[in-house]
Amino acid sequence: MKNTMIENRKSAEKILLVMIDFKRERSDWGKDQDLAEMTELIRACGGEIVGSLRCSIDTPTASFLISSQKVKDIAQFCSVNDADTVIFSHDLKGSQQRNVEEIIKIKTIDRTQLILDIFARHARSKEGKMQVELAQLEYLMPRLVGKGIELSRLGGGIGTLGPGETKLEMDRRRISQRITRLKKDLNDVAAKRALTRKHRKDQGVPVVSLVGYTNAGKSTLLNTLTEAGQITHDGYFTTLDPLARQLVLPNHQKIVLSDTVGFMHNLPHRLIEAFHATLEEIKEADLLLHIVDVSHPNFRNFAASVDEVLKEIESFDKLTVLVLNKIDQLEDRLWLKEYQGHFEHAVCISAKTGENIKDLLDKLSELLASSVIEINVDVPINRMDLVSLAHREGEVYSVKYYAQTINIRALVPRHIAGQFYK
């Protein structure tokens, strides 16, 4: 009996997916691509799609977004197939969401709420949880009108995970106070991060940020390069919490690699705002590694979507290396060389198998070479500390000992070079 109860509790939530197509909207994204992405998002929440309905509309209706007849079709489908939840591929206004729920009598959420749910499931650190809660409360705020089903959800399921059940009892004043508090706490986090970045700059340590579409392999690459032990999983938004690790390049130069949340097509703006403290790491980085999953048939559109987010956070013009990842999953690689040639700085790798990782490290050494300098200097014989410094911080070519002096020839970070000439 106990095992049966556990199985029932773990049974997948049955989802009807409603795909919205605006007839006048032109996009490089095809209908199949949108459907595939929504399917992946629902899979990341553990939902089971029992059917999908496509609605093509000229202009959205004020009451339901779609026509009232389509809403009746949805209600009939849900009744016949015992669907638990309806998910719209397009954002709904609070009034639209309530109106649809009043007719179909089951939970209705939109794409943004679905993404927020995934974020809530994957946030691990205190900072990550605060950022997700802020985005959720700002999403909830305009929906605190009337008595829709969404205000009486005390159970589990997709679209209900997040700040906790107490949010359902909050009035606008209490939510507003909580939002203000979260923003203050996140500003404090941002201030601490700014101090950390200043300390790195004072030490002359370049920062390289990993950016890319969700599930492109950023965390896998970080693990391969630094043995960071970051949790990886084949799914959307498995990494939300920022992580920085030190890496020593082949020329003995020290850099900091920073991983952060993945991007996606039409990433909700409120998420970008909520993750401001995290995305600030990208804005302040000396170089970006744009990770692209070239094994995915839609990788070009994925890369373009990442560029759009980088433009929004004013980081598109930064020095960037395009890292064409997952080449181990390609049956045909002949086209890769030509595609790679379209970019000034591009490297083909497999973060999983380690293929061509050396090429990537050499590229980083080349592009960050301006932060190191070659020295050929004679220092007093009693300054063995400078010999140790050269070995510790740079790449030593030769050390020659004479009666009164030591000749050191080495490649060292520019910010410490002056210590050898004093």
ROSE-430192 format. One record per residue (C-alpha): residue number from 1; x negated, y, z negated; residue in three letters; chain. Coordinates in nm, 3 decimals, always signed. Each point is the difference from the previous one (the first is absolute). Last residue first. Example, Ala and Ser with C-alpha at 12.3 -4.5 7.8 and 13.67 -1.06 7.14 Angstrom:
residues 2
REC_k_px_py_pz_r_c
REC_2_-1.367_-0.106_-0.714_SER_A
REC_1_+0.137_-0.344_-0.066_ALA_A
//
This chain:
residues 422
REC_k_px_py_pz_r_c
REC_422_-6.279_+4.786_+0.800_LYS_A
REC_421_-0.006_-0.176_+0.337_TYR_A
REC_420_+0.130_-0.341_-0.114_PHE_A
REC_419_+0.292_+0.150_-0.194_GLN_A
REC_418_+0.105_+0.195_+0.310_GLY_A
REC_417_+0.095_-0.320_+0.183_ALA_A
REC_416_+0.273_-0.077_-0.254_ILE_A
REC_415_+0.294_+0.165_+0.185_HIS_A
REC_414_-0.120_-0.119_+0.341_ARG_A
REC_413_+0.041_-0.365_-0.090_PRO_A
REC_412_-0.330_-0.187_+0.054_VAL_A
REC_411_-0.189_-0.157_+0.289_LEU_A
REC_410_-0.354_-0.080_-0.115_ALA_A
REC_409_-0.371_+0.073_+0.025_ARG_A
REC_408_-0.159_+0.038_-0.343_ILE_A
REC_407_-0.369_+0.082_-0.045_ASN_A
REC_406_-0.112_-0.029_-0.362_ILE_A
REC_405_-0.263_+0.237_-0.136_THR_A
REC_404_-0.310_+0.036_-0.216_GLN_A
REC_403_-0.217_-0.300_+0.090_ALA_A
REC_402_+0.221_-0.126_+0.284_TYR_A
REC_401_+0.307_-0.227_+0.015_TYR_A
REC_400_+0.195_-0.057_+0.319_LYS_A
REC_399_+0.378_-0.064_+0.008_VAL_A
REC_398_+0.159_-0.087_+0.335_SER_A
REC_397_+0.331_-0.008_+0.187_TYR_A
REC_396_+0.230_+0.039_-0.301_VAL_A
REC_395_+0.374_+0.005_+0.070_GLU_A
REC_394_+0.190_+0.222_-0.240_GLY_A
REC_393_+0.155_+0.044_-0.345_GLU_A
REC_392_-0.163_-0.266_-0.218_ARG_A
REC_391_-0.326_-0.045_+0.186_HIS_A
REC_390_-0.053_+0.376_+0.034_ALA_A
REC_389_+0.097_+0.057_-0.363_LEU_A
REC_388_-0.242_-0.271_-0.118_SER_A
REC_387_-0.284_+0.170_+0.192_VAL_A
REC_386_+0.110_+0.331_-0.150_LEU_A
REC_385_-0.013_-0.148_-0.351_ASP_A
REC_384_-0.355_-0.111_+0.075_MET_A
REC_383_-0.096_+0.366_-0.031_ARG_A
REC_382_-0.335_-0.045_-0.181_ASN_A
REC_381_-0.198_-0.020_+0.324_ILE_A
REC_380_+0.123_+0.344_+0.105_PRO_A
REC_379_+0.220_+0.006_+0.316_VAL_A
REC_378_-0.101_-0.006_+0.367_ASP_A
REC_377_+0.291_+0.025_+0.247_VAL_A
REC_376_+0.133_-0.149_+0.319_ASN_A
REC_375_+0.378_+0.043_-0.016_ILE_A
REC_374_+0.274_-0.113_+0.239_GLU_A
REC_373_+0.342_+0.158_-0.054_ILE_A
REC_372_+0.347_-0.131_-0.079_VAL_A
REC_371_+0.342_+0.171_+0.023_SER_A
REC_370_-0.041_+0.057_+0.373_SER_A
REC_369_-0.021_-0.377_+0.052_ALA_A
REC_368_+0.372_-0.040_-0.076_LEU_A
REC_367_+0.093_-0.075_+0.360_LEU_A
REC_366_-0.287_-0.241_+0.062_GLU_A
REC_365_+0.029_-0.184_-0.332_SER_A
REC_364_+0.375_-0.037_+0.054_LEU_A
REC_363_-0.059_-0.143_+0.349_LYS_A
REC_362_-0.260_-0.242_-0.139_ASP_A
REC_361_+0.251_-0.117_-0.261_LEU_A
REC_360_+0.262_-0.059_+0.270_LEU_A
REC_359_-0.242_-0.192_+0.220_ASP_A
REC_358_-0.100_-0.211_-0.304_LYS_A
REC_357_+0.368_-0.090_-0.050_ILE_A
REC_356_-0.003_-0.146_+0.352_ASN_A
REC_355_+0.181_-0.320_-0.111_GLU_A
REC_354_+0.063_-0.011_-0.374_GLY_A
REC_353_+0.265_-0.274_+0.026_THR_A
REC_352_+0.290_+0.193_-0.157_LYS_A
REC_351_-0.115_+0.352_+0.082_ALA_A
REC_350_-0.025_-0.099_+0.365_SER_A
REC_349_-0.171_+0.273_+0.196_ILE_A
REC_348_+0.003_+0.219_+0.312_CYS_A
REC_347_-0.162_+0.342_-0.054_VAL_A
REC_346_+0.104_+0.341_+0.135_ALA_A
REC_345_-0.162_+0.345_-0.006_HIS_A
REC_344_+0.041_+0.215_+0.309_GLU_A
REC_343_+0.316_-0.176_+0.112_PHE_A
REC_342_+0.113_-0.115_+0.346_HIS_A
REC_341_-0.288_-0.251_+0.010_GLY_A
REC_340_+0.171_-0.219_-0.257_GLN_A
REC_339_+0.284_-0.060_+0.244_TYR_A
REC_338_-0.244_-0.114_+0.268_GLU_A
REC_337_-0.182_-0.232_-0.239_LYS_A
REC_336_+0.324_-0.141_-0.140_LEU_A
REC_335_+0.148_-0.103_+0.337_TRP_A
REC_334_-0.211_-0.315_+0.023_LEU_A
REC_333_+0.092_-0.116_-0.349_ARG_A
REC_332_+0.262_-0.262_+0.089_ASP_A
REC_331_+0.114_-0.247_-0.265_GLU_A
REC_330_+0.002_+0.268_-0.268_LEU_A
REC_329_+0.045_-0.100_-0.366_GLN_A
REC_328_-0.370_+0.032_-0.083_ASP_A
REC_327_+0.019_+0.358_+0.130_ILE_A
REC_326_+0.188_+0.083_-0.319_LYS_A
REC_325_-0.119_+0.363_-0.019_ASN_A
REC_324_-0.072_+0.279_+0.247_LEU_A
REC_323_-0.166_+0.253_-0.230_VAL_A
REC_322_+0.034_+0.351_+0.145_LEU_A
REC_321_-0.267_+0.212_-0.169_VAL_A
REC_320_+0.113_+0.349_-0.094_THR_A
REC_319_-0.159_+0.342_-0.060_LEU_A
REC_318_+0.296_+0.206_-0.122_LYS_A
REC_317_+0.233_+0.175_+0.243_ASP_A
REC_316_+0.312_-0.194_-0.104_PHE_A
REC_315_-0.026_+0.088_-0.369_SER_A
REC_314_+0.264_+0.271_-0.040_GLU_A
REC_313_+0.245_-0.211_-0.202_ILE_A
REC_312_+0.257_+0.010_+0.281_GLU_A
REC_311_-0.268_-0.053_+0.263_LYS_A
REC_310_-0.118_-0.313_-0.181_LEU_A
REC_309_+0.361_-0.121_-0.008_VAL_A
REC_308_+0.029_+0.045_+0.377_GLU_A
REC_307_-0.335_-0.174_+0.058_ASP_A
REC_306_+0.126_-0.300_-0.197_VAL_A
REC_305_+0.305_-0.016_+0.226_SER_A
REC_304_-0.223_+0.010_+0.311_ALA_A
REC_303_-0.200_-0.296_-0.134_ALA_A
REC_302_+0.320_-0.199_-0.054_PHE_A
REC_301_+0.118_+0.091_+0.350_ASN_A
REC_300_-0.322_-0.140_+0.143_ARG_A
REC_299_+0.018_-0.308_-0.225_PHE_A
REC_298_+0.337_-0.117_+0.134_ASN_A
REC_297_-0.113_-0.344_+0.118_PRO_A
REC_296_-0.176_-0.062_-0.333_HIS_A
REC_295_-0.343_-0.164_+0.035_SER_A
REC_294_-0.161_+0.344_+0.016_VAL_A
REC_293_+0.076_+0.063_-0.369_ASP_A
REC_292_-0.138_+0.354_-0.029_VAL_A
REC_291_-0.208_+0.137_-0.289_ILE_A
REC_290_-0.078_+0.373_+0.021_HIS_A
REC_289_-0.320_+0.043_-0.199_LEU_A
REC_288_-0.013_+0.364_-0.105_LEU_A
REC_287_-0.304_+0.214_-0.077_LEU_A
REC_286_-0.098_+0.268_-0.254_ASP_A
REC_285_+0.316_-0.055_-0.204_ALA_A
REC_284_+0.182_+0.295_-0.161_GLU_A
REC_283_+0.324_-0.034_+0.196_LYS_A
REC_282_+0.001_-0.378_-0.040_ILE_A
REC_281_-0.040_+0.019_-0.378_GLU_A
REC_280_+0.284_+0.255_-0.003_GLU_A
REC_279_+0.220_-0.285_+0.122_LEU_A
REC_278_+0.006_-0.144_-0.351_THR_A
REC_277_+0.097_+0.323_-0.175_ALA_A
REC_276_+0.260_+0.078_+0.270_HIS_A
REC_275_+0.167_-0.339_-0.034_PHE_A
REC_274_+0.337_+0.157_-0.092_ALA_A
REC_273_-0.018_+0.241_+0.295_GLU_A
REC_272_-0.083_-0.273_+0.251_ILE_A
REC_271_+0.275_-0.213_-0.148_LEU_A
REC_270_+0.250_+0.287_+0.029_ARG_A
REC_269_-0.090_+0.026_+0.369_HIS_A
REC_268_+0.118_-0.352_+0.073_PRO_A
REC_267_-0.257_-0.181_+0.221_LEU_A
REC_266_+0.135_+0.028_+0.353_ASN_A
REC_265_-0.219_-0.285_+0.128_HIS_A
REC_264_-0.228_-0.130_-0.273_MET_A
REC_263_-0.287_+0.090_-0.229_PHE_A
REC_262_-0.198_-0.208_-0.246_GLY_A
REC_261_-0.068_+0.111_-0.358_VAL_A
REC_260_-0.361_+0.060_-0.100_THR_A
REC_259_-0.351_-0.141_+0.018_ASP_A
REC_258_-0.308_+0.209_-0.080_SER_A
REC_257_-0.354_-0.102_+0.089_LEU_A
REC_256_-0.272_+0.194_-0.184_VAL_A
REC_255_-0.343_+0.036_+0.160_ILE_A
REC_254_-0.356_-0.082_-0.102_LYS_A
REC_253_-0.277_+0.014_+0.261_GLN_A
REC_252_-0.235_-0.297_-0.005_HIS_A
REC_251_-0.048_+0.018_+0.380_ASN_A
REC_250_+0.212_-0.316_+0.034_PRO_A
REC_249_+0.286_+0.175_-0.186_LEU_A
REC_248_+0.061_-0.032_-0.375_VAL_A
REC_247_+0.370_-0.008_-0.089_LEU_A
REC_246_+0.174_+0.141_-0.306_GLN_A
REC_245_+0.368_-0.081_-0.058_ARG_A
REC_244_+0.314_+0.214_-0.014_ALA_A
REC_243_+0.355_-0.131_-0.045_LEU_A
REC_242_+0.327_+0.183_+0.049_PRO_A
REC_241_+0.315_-0.186_-0.110_ASP_A
REC_240_+0.249_-0.076_+0.272_LEU_A
REC_239_-0.133_-0.318_+0.160_THR_A
REC_238_+0.246_-0.274_+0.104_THR_A
REC_237_+0.183_+0.255_+0.216_PHE_A
REC_236_+0.130_-0.240_+0.267_TYR_A
REC_235_-0.085_-0.370_+0.001_GLY_A
REC_234_-0.277_-0.252_+0.042_ASP_A
REC_233_-0.151_+0.034_-0.347_HIS_A
REC_232_-0.315_+0.144_-0.149_THR_A
REC_231_-0.085_+0.074_-0.363_ILE_A
REC_230_-0.319_+0.207_-0.028_GLN_A
REC_229_-0.294_-0.202_-0.130_GLY_A
REC_228_-0.241_+0.285_+0.073_ALA_A
REC_227_-0.265_-0.224_+0.158_GLU_A
REC_226_-0.142_+0.319_+0.156_THR_A
REC_225_+0.002_-0.041_+0.379_LEU_A
REC_224_+0.221_-0.307_+0.032_THR_A
REC_223_+0.239_+0.112_-0.275_ASN_A
REC_222_+0.039_+0.345_+0.157_LEU_A
REC_221_+0.059_-0.164_+0.338_LEU_A
REC_220_+0.272_-0.223_-0.146_THR_A
REC_219_+0.157_+0.304_-0.166_SER_A
REC_218_+0.015_+0.186_+0.332_LYS_A
REC_217_+0.135_-0.294_+0.202_GLY_A
REC_216_+0.259_+0.157_+0.231_ALA_A
REC_215_+0.288_-0.101_-0.232_ASN_A
REC_214_+0.129_+0.359_-0.026_THR_A
REC_213_-0.134_+0.220_+0.277_TYR_A
REC_212_-0.341_+0.145_-0.064_GLY_A
REC_211_-0.229_+0.202_-0.220_VAL_A
REC_210_-0.319_-0.092_-0.184_LEU_A
REC_209_-0.174_+0.300_-0.153_SER_A
REC_208_-0.378_+0.055_+0.007_VAL_A
REC_207_-0.147_+0.220_-0.274_VAL_A
REC_206_-0.359_+0.125_+0.031_PRO_A
REC_205_-0.212_+0.006_-0.320_VAL_A
REC_204_-0.194_+0.327_-0.032_GLY_A
REC_203_-0.008_-0.011_-0.380_GLN_A
REC_202_+0.179_+0.333_-0.020_ASP_A
REC_201_+0.244_-0.135_+0.258_LYS_A
REC_200_+0.074_-0.302_-0.217_ARG_A
REC_199_+0.053_+0.219_-0.307_HIS_A
REC_198_+0.232_+0.225_+0.197_LYS_A
REC_197_+0.201_-0.305_+0.113_ARG_A
REC_196_+0.036_-0.116_-0.361_THR_A
REC_195_+0.111_+0.348_-0.107_LEU_A
REC_194_+0.258_+0.008_+0.281_ALA_A
REC_193_+0.126_-0.343_-0.107_ARG_A
REC_192_+0.053_+0.133_-0.352_LYS_A
REC_191_+0.195_+0.298_+0.139_ALA_A
REC_190_+0.214_-0.230_+0.217_ALA_A
REC_189_+0.083_-0.213_-0.303_VAL_A
REC_188_+0.102_+0.314_-0.191_ASP_A
REC_187_+0.216_+0.100_+0.297_ASN_A
REC_186_+0.153_-0.348_-0.018_LEU_A
REC_185_+0.090_+0.057_-0.365_ASP_A
REC_184_+0.157_+0.337_+0.082_LYS_A
REC_183_+0.195_-0.145_+0.294_LYS_A
REC_182_+0.124_-0.284_-0.221_LEU_A
REC_181_+0.116_+0.243_-0.268_ARG_A
REC_180_+0.190_+0.219_+0.250_THR_A
REC_179_+0.164_-0.309_+0.150_ILE_A
REC_178_+0.100_-0.117_-0.349_ARG_A
REC_177_+0.154_+0.338_-0.081_GLN_A
REC_176_+0.195_-0.004_+0.327_SER_A
REC_175_+0.120_-0.350_-0.074_ILE_A
REC_174_+0.120_+0.111_-0.343_ARG_A
REC_173_+0.179_+0.304_+0.139_ARG_A
REC_172_+0.160_-0.190_+0.289_ARG_A
REC_171_+0.154_-0.255_-0.230_ASP_A
REC_170_-0.176_-0.321_-0.094_MET_A
REC_169_+0.197_-0.315_-0.064_GLU_A
REC_168_-0.108_-0.183_+0.317_LEU_A
REC_167_-0.360_+0.101_-0.064_LYS_A
REC_166_+0.014_-0.201_-0.324_THR_A
REC_165_+0.004_-0.322_+0.205_GLU_A
REC_164_-0.366_+0.036_+0.086_GLY_A
REC_163_-0.234_+0.229_+0.196_PRO_A
REC_162_-0.008_-0.246_+0.289_GLY_A
REC_161_+0.179_-0.304_+0.130_LEU_A
REC_160_+0.354_+0.052_+0.128_THR_A
REC_159_-0.053_+0.018_+0.377_GLY_A
REC_158_-0.024_-0.374_+0.054_ILE_A
REC_157_+0.154_-0.203_-0.277_GLY_A
REC_156_+0.041_+0.012_-0.376_GLY_A
REC_155_+0.299_+0.083_-0.212_GLY_A
REC_154_+0.114_+0.321_-0.167_LEU_A
REC_153_+0.134_+0.164_+0.311_ARG_A
REC_152_+0.274_+0.241_-0.106_SER_A
REC_151_-0.118_+0.323_+0.159_LEU_A
REC_150_-0.074_-0.161_+0.340_GLU_A
REC_149_+0.359_-0.125_+0.023_ILE_A
REC_148_+0.111_+0.357_+0.053_GLY_A
REC_147_+0.161_+0.205_-0.274_LYS_A
REC_146_-0.024_+0.361_+0.110_GLY_A
REC_145_-0.320_+0.200_+0.038_VAL_A
REC_144_-0.344_-0.096_-0.122_LEU_A
REC_143_-0.130_-0.071_+0.351_ARG_A
REC_142_-0.196_+0.326_+0.032_PRO_A
REC_141_-0.225_-0.107_-0.293_MET_A
REC_140_-0.055_-0.365_+0.095_LEU_A
REC_139_-0.266_+0.062_+0.266_TYR_A
REC_138_-0.186_+0.243_-0.228_GLU_A
REC_137_+0.026_-0.264_-0.273_LEU_A
REC_136_-0.140_-0.269_+0.228_GLN_A
REC_135_-0.293_+0.210_+0.123_ALA_A
REC_134_-0.094_+0.096_-0.357_LEU_A
REC_133_+0.030_-0.362_-0.114_GLU_A
REC_132_-0.233_-0.114_+0.278_VAL_A
REC_131_-0.264_+0.258_-0.089_GLN_A
REC_130_+0.024_-0.083_-0.371_MET_A
REC_129_-0.032_-0.372_+0.068_LYS_A
REC_128_-0.312_+0.055_+0.210_GLY_A
REC_127_-0.158_+0.217_-0.269_GLU_A
REC_126_+0.067_-0.256_-0.273_LYS_A
REC_125_-0.156_-0.270_+0.215_SER_A
REC_124_+0.184_-0.297_+0.150_ARG_A
REC_123_+0.236_+0.126_+0.270_ALA_A
REC_122_+0.099_-0.292_+0.226_HIS_A
REC_121_+0.367_-0.054_-0.088_ARG_A
REC_120_+0.076_+0.372_-0.027_ALA_A
REC_119_-0.162_+0.067_+0.338_PHE_A
REC_118_+0.212_-0.272_+0.159_ILE_A
REC_117_+0.313_+0.155_-0.152_ASP_A
REC_116_-0.099_+0.344_+0.127_LEU_A
REC_115_-0.029_-0.148_+0.351_ILE_A
REC_114_+0.356_-0.136_-0.024_LEU_A
REC_113_+0.130_+0.330_-0.136_GLN_A
REC_112_-0.156_+0.179_+0.296_THR_A
REC_111_+0.151_-0.245_+0.249_ARG_A
REC_110_+0.355_+0.035_-0.131_ASP_A
REC_109_+0.208_-0.169_-0.269_ILE_A
REC_108_+0.351_-0.146_-0.024_THR_A
REC_107_+0.125_-0.217_-0.286_LYS_A
REC_106_+0.331_-0.172_+0.058_ILE_A
REC_105_+0.366_+0.109_+0.025_LYS_A
REC_104_+0.000_+0.045_+0.382_ILE_A
REC_103_+0.233_+0.302_-0.009_ILE_A
REC_102_-0.110_+0.184_-0.315_GLU_A
REC_101_-0.360_-0.091_+0.076_GLU_A
REC_100_+0.009_+0.180_+0.336_VAL_A
REC_99_+0.142_+0.316_-0.160_ASN_A
REC_98_-0.258_-0.005_-0.280_ARG_A
REC_97_-0.295_-0.029_+0.242_GLN_A
REC_96_+0.139_+0.270_+0.224_GLN_A
REC_95_+0.045_+0.235_-0.299_SER_A
REC_94_-0.358_-0.058_-0.115_GLY_A
REC_93_-0.138_+0.062_+0.348_LYS_A
REC_92_-0.124_-0.308_+0.179_LEU_A
REC_91_-0.349_-0.063_+0.138_ASP_A
REC_90_-0.027_-0.220_+0.308_HIS_A
REC_89_-0.067_-0.375_+0.018_SER_A
REC_88_+0.314_-0.060_-0.208_PHE_A
REC_87_+0.000_-0.285_-0.254_ILE_A
REC_86_+0.319_-0.178_-0.103_VAL_A
REC_85_-0.021_-0.217_-0.312_THR_A
REC_84_+0.145_-0.319_-0.144_ASP_A
REC_83_+0.128_-0.160_+0.320_ALA_A
REC_82_+0.257_-0.277_-0.049_ASP_A
REC_81_+0.006_-0.077_+0.375_ASN_A
REC_80_+0.373_+0.049_+0.066_VAL_A
REC_79_+0.045_+0.295_-0.237_SER_A
REC_78_-0.320_+0.169_+0.108_CYS_A
REC_77_+0.095_-0.032_+0.367_PHE_A
REC_76_+0.346_+0.148_-0.062_GLN_A
REC_75_-0.142_+0.297_-0.193_ALA_A
REC_74_-0.257_+0.065_+0.271_ILE_A
REC_73_+0.267_-0.003_+0.269_ASP_A
REC_72_+0.205_+0.244_-0.211_LYS_A
REC_71_-0.305_+0.230_-0.020_VAL_A
REC_70_-0.039_-0.027_+0.376_LYS_A
REC_69_+0.361_+0.113_+0.040_GLN_A
REC_68_-0.064_+0.302_-0.225_SER_A
REC_67_-0.274_+0.113_+0.238_SER_A
REC_66_-0.361_+0.031_-0.118_ILE_A
REC_65_-0.158_+0.263_-0.229_LEU_A
REC_64_+0.287_-0.087_-0.239_PHE_A
REC_63_+0.188_+0.321_-0.082_SER_A
REC_62_-0.187_+0.271_+0.187_ALA_A
REC_61_-0.025_-0.199_+0.322_THR_A
REC_60_-0.340_-0.030_+0.165_PRO_A
REC_59_-0.037_+0.113_+0.362_THR_A
REC_58_-0.029_-0.206_+0.317_ASP_A
REC_57_+0.018_-0.340_-0.170_ILE_A
REC_56_-0.129_-0.350_+0.068_SER_A
REC_55_+0.071_-0.238_-0.288_CYS_A
REC_54_-0.182_-0.333_-0.014_ARG_A
REC_53_+0.121_-0.266_-0.243_LEU_A
REC_52_-0.226_-0.254_-0.163_SER_A
REC_51_+0.075_-0.325_-0.177_GLY_A
REC_50_-0.083_-0.225_-0.294_VAL_A
REC_49_-0.327_+0.178_-0.077_ILE_A
REC_48_-0.154_-0.155_-0.311_GLU_A
REC_47_-0.157_+0.240_-0.250_GLY_A
REC_46_-0.326_-0.052_-0.189_GLY_A
REC_45_-0.086_+0.368_-0.012_CYS_A
REC_44_-0.294_-0.038_+0.240_ALA_A
REC_43_+0.234_-0.197_+0.228_ARG_A
REC_42_+0.227_+0.303_+0.015_ILE_A
REC_41_-0.291_+0.218_+0.110_LEU_A
REC_40_-0.111_-0.259_+0.256_GLU_A
REC_39_+0.351_-0.017_+0.151_THR_A
REC_38_+0.012_+0.380_+0.016_MET_A
REC_37_-0.328_-0.010_+0.193_GLU_A
REC_36_+0.120_-0.266_+0.244_ALA_A
REC_35_+0.325_+0.189_+0.065_LEU_A
REC_34_-0.187_+0.322_+0.072_ASP_A
REC_33_-0.235_-0.184_+0.236_GLN_A
REC_32_+0.289_-0.170_+0.179_ASP_A
REC_31_+0.169_+0.335_+0.057_LYS_A
REC_30_-0.313_+0.141_+0.159_GLY_A
REC_29_-0.228_+0.257_-0.159_TRP_A
REC_28_-0.140_+0.244_+0.249_ASP_A
REC_27_+0.294_+0.224_-0.089_SER_A
REC_26_+0.273_+0.200_+0.165_ARG_A
REC_25_+0.311_+0.085_-0.200_GLU_A
REC_24_+0.312_+0.087_+0.198_ARG_A
REC_23_+0.165_-0.340_-0.053_LYS_A
REC_22_-0.064_-0.004_-0.374_PHE_A
REC_21_-0.045_-0.365_-0.098_ASP_A
REC_20_+0.087_-0.119_-0.351_ILE_A
REC_19_-0.073_-0.361_-0.102_MET_A
REC_18_+0.231_-0.140_-0.270_VAL_A
REC_17_-0.159_-0.293_-0.182_LEU_A
REC_16_+0.236_-0.228_-0.192_LEU_A
REC_15_-0.196_-0.143_-0.291_ILE_A
REC_14_+0.045_-0.306_-0.218_LYS_A
REC_13_-0.212_+0.027_-0.316_GLU_A
REC_12_-0.233_-0.297_-0.029_ALA_A
REC_11_+0.062_-0.261_-0.269_SER_A
REC_10_-0.229_+0.045_-0.300_LYS_A
REC_9_+0.275_+0.026_-0.258_ARG_A
REC_8_+0.180_-0.294_+0.156_ASN_A
REC_7_-0.315_-0.212_-0.016_GLU_A
REC_6_-0.055_+0.092_-0.367_ILE_A
REC_5_+0.360_-0.093_-0.086_MET_A
REC_4_-0.036_-0.335_+0.175_THR_A
REC_3_-0.321_-0.074_-0.192_ASN_A
REC_2_+0.181_+0.063_-0.332_LYS_A
REC_1_+0.284_-0.237_+0.092_MET_A
//
